[in-house]
């Protein structure tokens, strides 16, 4: 599957499944407000060590103006249990709602993710503003920080 997500175009609807029994939001639930998507995996050291803490910081500092939603992908098709997600939520203080990618990697592929972690920044009109792979503080996260600032000014 080729990426259906293009910078400057509306973000295609995701396909997600609940992990904890809560209702899966749709893109329409975010209309009128920019938001940040973190595509991550519990099996990814960069996700656990840098991306999730960064996303938590965004929730803490900008949560009212920039909600964060997590999409757990699993292109290795390893079956995680709810207890694994509960443990991760507690251990890594995950402060944003997250859901499981349908059929392990459907949304991951649809959004053209380069691996995990992958970030998508969506503006208040559901237009994809930015997409970047990685969690290096002086590269991907620094670039993402600049783009967040620009998106929030729109």
C-alpha positions in Angstrom: 0.0 0.0 0.0 1.3 3.4 -0.9 1.0 6.3 1.5 -2.3 8.1 1.2 -1.1 11.0 3.4 0.2 14.0 1.6 1.5 17.3 3.1 -1.0 20.1 2.3 -3.9 17.7 1.8 -6.6 16.4 4.2 -5.4 13.5 6.3 -7.2 10.3 5.4 -9.3 8.6 8.1 -7.4 6.2 10.3 -8.3 2.7 11.1 -7.9 2.0 14.8 -9.0 -0.4 17.5 -9.6 0.3 21.1 -7.2 -1.1 23.6 -8.8 -0.2 26.9 -12.5 -0.3 25.8 -12.8 3.5 25.2 -14.4 4.8 22.0 -12.0 5.3 19.1 -12.2 8.9 17.9 -12.6 9.9 14.3 -10.8 12.8 12.5 -14.0 14.7 12.8 -13.6 14.8 16.6 -10.6 17.0 16.1 -12.1 19.4 13.5 -11.3 23.0 14.3 -8.3 22.2 16.4 -4.8 21.2 15.4 -3.5 17.9 16.8 -0.4 15.7 16.9 -0.3 12.0 16.1 2.5 9.8 17.5 2.8 6.4 15.7 4.8 4.2 18.1 5.5 0.7 19.2 6.1 -0.8 22.6 9.0 -2.7 21.0 10.8 0.5 19.9 13.5 1.9 22.3 13.3 5.4 20.7 9.6 5.4 21.2 9.8 4.5 24.9 12.9 6.6 25.7 12.3 9.8 23.7 9.1 9.9 21.8 6.6 9.1 24.5 8.3 11.5 27.0 8.2 14.2 24.3 4.5 13.6 23.6 3.8 13.7 27.3 5.6 17.1 27.5 3.4 18.4 24.6 0.3 17.3 26.5 1.5 19.0 29.7 2.6 22.2 28.0 0.1 22.5 25.1 -2.6 19.9 25.7 -5.4 22.4 25.5 -4.4 23.8 22.1 -2.7 20.7 20.7 -4.1 17.4 21.7 -1.9 14.3 21.2 -3.2 10.9 20.0 -1.1 7.8 20.0 -1.4 5.0 17.4 0.3 1.8 18.5 1.5 0.0 15.4 3.1 -3.4 15.3 4.5 -4.3 11.9 6.2 -7.2 13.5 2.8 -8.7 14.2 3.6 -9.5 17.8 0.5 -9.8 19.8 0.5 -7.5 22.9 -1.9 -8.0 25.7 -4.0 -5.3 27.4 -1.8 -5.9 30.5 1.3 -5.0 28.4 -0.4 -1.6 27.4 -1.5 -1.0 31.0 2.0 -1.6 32.3 3.5 0.7 29.7 0.9 3.4 30.4 1.9 3.4 34.0 5.6 2.9 33.6 6.0 5.6 31.0 3.3 7.9 32.4 1.6 8.0 29.1 -0.7 11.1 29.3 -2.4 10.9 25.9 -5.0 8.5 24.6 -3.7 5.8 22.4 -5.2 3.1 20.3 -4.1 0.0 18.3 -3.5 0.2 14.6 -6.0 -2.0 12.7 -4.5 -5.3 11.6 -1.2 -4.4 13.2 -0.1 -1.8 10.6 -2.9 -0.5 8.4 -2.8 3.1 9.4 1.0 3.0 9.7 1.1 2.1 6.0 -1.7 4.4 5.0 0.1 7.4 6.6 3.5 6.5 5.0 5.3 6.1 8.3 9.0 5.5 8.0 9.2 3.4 11.1 8.6 4.2 14.7 8.3 6.7 16.1 6.6 8.7 13.4 4.9 12.0 13.9 2.1 13.6 12.0 1.1 17.2 12.7 -2.4 18.1 11.5 -3.8 21.6 11.3 -7.2 22.8 12.5 -8.7 22.1 9.1 -7.6 18.4 9.2 -4.8 19.2 6.7 -1.5 17.3 7.1 1.1 20.0 8.0 4.1 17.9 8.7 5.2 14.3 8.8 8.6 13.1 10.2 10.2 9.9 11.4 12.4 9.7 14.4 13.0 10.9 18.0 16.5 12.4 17.9 16.3 15.6 20.1 18.6 17.6 17.8 16.9 16.5 14.5 13.4 15.1 14.3 12.1 16.5 17.6 13.7 19.9 17.0 12.1 20.2 13.6 8.8 19.0 15.0 9.0 21.7 17.7 9.4 24.4 15.1 6.5 23.1 13.0 4.3 22.9 16.1 4.9 26.6 16.7 4.0 27.4 13.1 0.9 25.3 13.1 -0.4 26.9 16.3 0.1 30.3 14.8 -2.3 29.5 11.9 
